[in-house]
Amino acid sequence: MPTSRELLEQYVQSGKLMQLATLGADYSPVVCNVWYDAHFAPDLLRFISRHDRNHSANIRKDPRVAGSIIAIPLEALGQPVAGVTFTGMAKELSTTGVESEVDAFVKRWPAATGAIDPAKLARGETPTRIYEVAVEEWVLFDEINFPEQPRQVIQATRVRWRLAPNRSESVIRFRVHHVAISVRDMQESIRFYETFGFRQVIHYADPNGDFEISHLKLDTGFLELWWYKDQVAAPESAAELSSDLPRIGVKHLALRVESVDEAKRLVEELGIPLAVQRRDGNTGVAYFFIRDPSGNLLEILEDDRSL
């Protein structure tokens, strides 16, 4: 009998259409159906779409996706089911240097030849783009071969990258986890950040009372707060953004919002003074700054760029 991994590859290769869920601006799921081309080791799913579709815009803003592939002809309710679901990270590929990706997709789907002709892509003469999902985890659901335990979780073979010349390859994938700041008063700081949606998930107090640590969570990221009994004041240059930015080191935490102007009104209603007035930045984002109770700078920004 084939292994679960072998069955998974067979099902994915034999499938044609996959359902793909992206995340909208309000983090609600948006589902679409796309024809795909699969590759393994590393595990990649490629599809084509117009760059102005909702799911295409969603991927440019948030790469997290999930999807499913049905691997059997659908006949009637109650028949044994076999299929695959997955989670991963998607990206829009460049319009140049993608000849091999185009060739592979067109080999499976010849009707796509005109839409993703490499010359047209390079000249910007087609609205179609190639998208690539780097699968992070597969779930095989197979009532045919595994009737007692049809759900089989299978880790994906990840995209490989080189650490340095002449070094072995790595499959490590890095993600931002937390930002750490030191505060004057732990409880006052926790209440302040709870105003913006953070929630405390971890707290540690040193048995000798010398320091405390709190982890506050917002979405998938963490803010790590440190309090010390013996505190060291920040340098005078940290008092203003203009004098602090030239100093080497971590500068501030930034929170993204849908509307910077609505966020500014909320902050003003809460009686929190602005440290830096609302501005349209040189890099294409609109922002303002406030300070937490310990004087740490907090940036509130609106980012509508399609990066």
C-alpha positions, 0 to 999 in steps of 0.5 A: 500500500502506498504511504500517506505521503505518496497518496497525497502527491498522487491526489494533488497531481491528479486534481485540477481545481483547488479552492483557495482562501485568502484573508481580506482587509478585515481578516475575513476569509475570501474563497476562490477557485483556481486551476493549479500546477503542483510541484514537490520537494519543495511543495509548491502550488502555482496558479494564475490570476488577474492581478486586480482580483480580490484574492490577488490583492489580498495575497499582496497584503497578507500572504497567509492562505489555506485551500483544498483539493478534491481527488475523486469524482463526486457521485453521492452523499455517503461515498468514501471521500479522498482529498487534501487540504493545506495551509501555506504562504502565497506570493505574486511572482515577478513578471520577469525571470519566470520562464521555467514557471511559465513553461511548467504551467503551460505544459499542464494547461496549454490554454494559458499560453497567451495569458502568461507569455513571458514577453507580455509579462515582462512588458506589462501587456497582460493583467495576468500574474503567476502566484505561488503557494509555499505549502507549510502543512498538508492534511490528507483525508482518505476514507478509502485507504485509511477508513479507521483514521482518514485524517493524516497530517503531513508536514510539507517539504519547505522551500530551501535557501542557502545560509552562505556560499559553500554551506549546507541548505536550510529549511528554516522559515523565520517569522517575527515573534515579538518586540521587547520594551522596558517599562516604568510600571508593569500594570499601568503599561498592561492597561495602556496596551490593552486599550489597543487590543493587546491581551496579557497571556504570560506573566513572570515575577522574579522570586526576589522581586528584582524584575517582571516579564509580561507577554501581551498578544495581538493577532499572531505577534507578541509584545514583551514588557520588562520591569526592573526594580533598579531602572536606568533612565533612557538618554535625553536624546530619546525624548524626541523622535527627531533626536532619537532616530539618529541614535543606533538601536531599536526605535519604536513599535508600530501598529497598523490600522485601516484608517489612521484618521479614525485611530487619531480621533480615538486616541484623542478621545482617550486623552492620549497626547500625540508625540508626533502629529499625523503625517504622510510619510516619505515611504508611502504610509500615513502615521502619527506617534504617541507614547506609552506610560513609560515614554516608549514611542508607539507608531499608529500607521495606515499602509495601503501600499501593494507590496 
